[in-house]
Amino acid sequence: MKKRLFIAVDISDEARGAAARYIEQMSEKFGHLSAKWERPEKLHLTLKFLGSVGEHLIPKIMDLVDLDAAKVDSFTIEIAGTGAFPTAKSPRVLWLGVKEPTGAMKLLEQHIDDSCAELGFESDKRAFKPHLTLARIREPRNAAELGKQHIKNAVGPISFNCRELVIYESHLGRGGSTYEKLHTAKFNS
């Protein structure tokens, strides 16, 4: 049997609340557009998406995550700013920016990527750009006004300390996906 997994850092309750208020405001204003707004309880910062994983690999992934977390001291993240992929004129994804000036989060992502490669997972080809996904747009060419408004908005800054790494299982269902914490690993401090 396989499980759909990813490795992430959780956000604080304060950041989750601010993002929830922002999502509610924007989804009400642009409710006529075909957009999938994230539910606040699902918000997180993905470090590595593993996809469909055989159950026999899960204990090995947990051990590697424990080792990688122990290599990094807890660090502070700031949620601030807005952005869109690929552009605000034709957005597919709306996000909030993530700042972590010490480089600890980038180092952690690299450790995780390297460790997962040892287990046969493909290394990430794109540069790591941490962000908090708020919405996925189904018809980007009709969402220029939403993209422009999102880019103009000010969100944050909201700072919080990250103390652990989480392995999540994603359960796909009729009402969308839900996430279950399978394992947490504390950072070194």
Secondary structure, DSSP 8 states (H G I E B T S, - for coil): -EEEEEEEEE--HHHHHHHHHHHHHHHHHTTTS-EEE--GGG-EEEEEEEEEEEGGGHHHHHHHHHHHHHTS--EEEEEEEEEEEE-SSSEEEEEEEEE-TTSHHHHHHHHHHHHHHHTT-----S----EEEEEEES-GGG-HHHHHHHHH-----EEEEE-EEEEEEEE--TT--EEEEEEEEE---
